[in-house]
Amino acid sequence: MDYPPAVIAKAQQFETLLHRVAAGEACAAVCADLGLTVTPAELARLQAKYAAGAQHWTALLDGRFGHAQCVNSAMREWLYERKRQDASLRAAALAAALAQEFGVRVAAGHINYLLRKVGLSSPPGRPYNNPPAPAPTSAEAPPAPSLAHAGLFFPGGRETGHGGAPGRDADPGDGSS
């Protein structure tokens, strides 16, 4: 496996630490000198790992050193500028645009993470299908509701004579039966 230089350097520092501690130096002094923070429990784990690996620094290599960063600074700036131009764009659309522009697939969740870090994230929840109409200003009064067809909702009304039981067109309280 191809390790980054920083991971190799750290394994070699651990080997130096183990050799100096085995020579009788204090662990705290050696850690301060090398710029490491190693607890006594971790020192015991490193000693066992080193002994099991034929006392070679490659046994101290840590296999976990992160993942390759696929979104570089140029892509982030492009992404931020695109979001600033059109605030209604969501992460899925930005991921598709990023894949088309740079040929890199990025998860929508990671795009949301990047946008949240710089304060460009959209409000939570589902977006509107049609954006809401802007609120009228104080100079513009909203139109008054029309009452022209209000009687359609009350089919048994007196004025129309429609609906109700047969023979009940007149009001029983007016005495005209």
Residue, then its C-alpha position, 0 to 999 in steps of 0.5 A: m500500500d502506498y502511504p502518504p509521507a506524513v503517515i510514514a514519518k509518524a510511524q518512524q517517530f513512533e519507532t524512535l520513541l520506542h527505542r528511546v523509551a527502551a533505552g531508559e528515557a522517560c516517556a513524557a520527555v521523549c514525547a515532548d521532544l518529538g512533539l507526540t502525545v502518547t498515553p501509557a496505554e497507547l505506548a503499551r499497544l505500540q510496543a506490542k505492535y512493534a514486537a509483533g511486526a519484527q521490530h520494524w517501523t512498517a509495523l507501526l503504520d496506521g492503515r487509516f489516514g483518511h480519504a482522497q479529497c475530491v472537491n478541491s478549492a476551485m470546485r468549491e469556489w465554483l459551487y459557492e458562486r453558482k449558489r450565490q447566483d441562484a439561491s433556489l438551487r438545491a444540492a441534487a441539482l448542484a451535484a449534477a452541475l458539478a459532475q457535468e462541469f468537472g466530471v466529479r461525482v459528489a453526494a448531495g449530503h456533502i454539498n449541503y455540508l460544504l454550503r452549510k460551512v459558508g452559510l449558503s445552505s437552503p432552509p430545511g424542508r422541501p422546496y415550494n413547487n411554485p414559489p409563494a407570491p410576494a406579499p403586497t406592499s402597503a401602497e397596494a391593497p389586496p383585492a376585495p373578495s367577490l360575493a357574487h356567487a356566495g349563494l351557490f354554497f347555500p342551495g337551500g336559501r330563501e331567495t332562490g327557492h331551490g333545494g329543500a323538501p318539496g312543498r317547503d318553498a315558503d318560510p314556515g314562520d311567515g304564515s303563508s301556507 
